[in-house]
């Protein structure tokens, strides 16, 4: 085998290892909702919006969501898939999609225009219920 072919094979192998590490090695995040910005909370049922709630700055919901994010800041995995919304919370630079048994977090990690998306399998019943009860909006 020629030197060039060996070099190309080695580079492909390194690239494959990089991709495997990027998607399968758990990561941590430092994302939080800015308490000085409003948050929009969307509730969906079968991918159809059923409620949209605008939450003013400095609310208890900011505190609740940031406590949840800080308590669940490790063991996430990078992800490039698209997900239908369930309970979708967003503000400038961050969005959180809360399913019954998993979460999708997208946040501006390096710049406002460059977002990182990570996912984690977890039980979200408690946070989903807290958000639902805070606005007397049942979750389907």
SULVENGI-V253123 format. One record per residue. SS is DSSP state (alpha for helix, beta for strand, coil for the rest). PSI is psi as a letter, one per 40 degrees, with the letter a starting at -180 (NA if undefined). Layout:
ss=SS psi=PSI
ss=SS psi=PSI
This chain:
ss=coil psi=h
ss=coil psi=i
ss=alpha psi=d
ss=alpha psi=d
ss=alpha psi=d
ss=alpha psi=d
ss=alpha psi=d
ss=alpha psi=d
ss=alpha psi=d
ss=alpha psi=d
ss=alpha psi=d
ss=alpha psi=d
ss=alpha psi=d
ss=alpha psi=d
ss=alpha psi=d
ss=alpha psi=d
ss=alpha psi=d
ss=alpha psi=d
ss=alpha psi=d
ss=alpha psi=d
ss=alpha psi=d
ss=alpha psi=d
ss=alpha psi=d
ss=alpha psi=e
ss=coil psi=h
ss=coil psi=i
ss=beta psi=i
ss=coil psi=i
ss=coil psi=i
ss=coil psi=f
ss=coil psi=i
ss=coil psi=i
ss=coil psi=h
ss=coil psi=h
ss=coil psi=e
ss=coil psi=e
ss=coil psi=i
ss=coil psi=i
ss=beta psi=i
ss=beta psi=h
ss=beta psi=h
ss=beta psi=h
ss=beta psi=h
ss=beta psi=i
ss=beta psi=h
ss=coil psi=f
ss=coil psi=e
ss=beta psi=h
ss=beta psi=h
ss=beta psi=d
ss=beta psi=i
ss=beta psi=h
ss=beta psi=h
ss=beta psi=h
ss=beta psi=h
ss=coil psi=i
ss=coil psi=i
ss=coil psi=f
ss=coil psi=i
ss=alpha psi=d
ss=alpha psi=d
ss=alpha psi=d
ss=alpha psi=d
ss=alpha psi=d
ss=alpha psi=d
ss=alpha psi=d
ss=alpha psi=d
ss=alpha psi=d
ss=alpha psi=d
ss=alpha psi=d
ss=alpha psi=d
ss=coil psi=f
ss=coil psi=e
ss=coil psi=i
ss=coil psi=f
ss=beta psi=i
ss=beta psi=i
ss=beta psi=i
ss=coil psi=i
ss=coil psi=e
ss=coil psi=i
ss=coil psi=i
ss=coil psi=h
ss=coil psi=i
ss=coil psi=i
ss=coil psi=c
ss=beta psi=h
ss=beta psi=h
ss=beta psi=h
ss=beta psi=i
ss=beta psi=a
ss=coil psi=h
ss=coil psi=e
ss=beta psi=i
ss=beta psi=i
ss=beta psi=h
ss=beta psi=h
ss=beta psi=h
ss=coil psi=i
ss=coil psi=d
ss=coil psi=e
ss=beta psi=i
ss=beta psi=i
ss=beta psi=h
ss=beta psi=h
ss=beta psi=h
ss=beta psi=i
ss=beta psi=h
ss=beta psi=d
ss=beta psi=d
ss=beta psi=i
ss=coil psi=d
ss=coil psi=e
ss=beta psi=h
ss=beta psi=i
ss=beta psi=h
ss=beta psi=h
ss=beta psi=i
ss=beta psi=i
ss=beta psi=h
ss=beta psi=h
ss=coil psi=i
ss=coil psi=h
ss=coil psi=e
ss=alpha psi=d
ss=alpha psi=d
ss=alpha psi=d
ss=alpha psi=d
ss=alpha psi=d
ss=alpha psi=d
ss=alpha psi=d
ss=alpha psi=d
ss=alpha psi=d
ss=alpha psi=d
ss=coil psi=e
ss=coil psi=f
ss=coil psi=h
ss=coil psi=i
ss=coil psi=h
ss=coil psi=NA
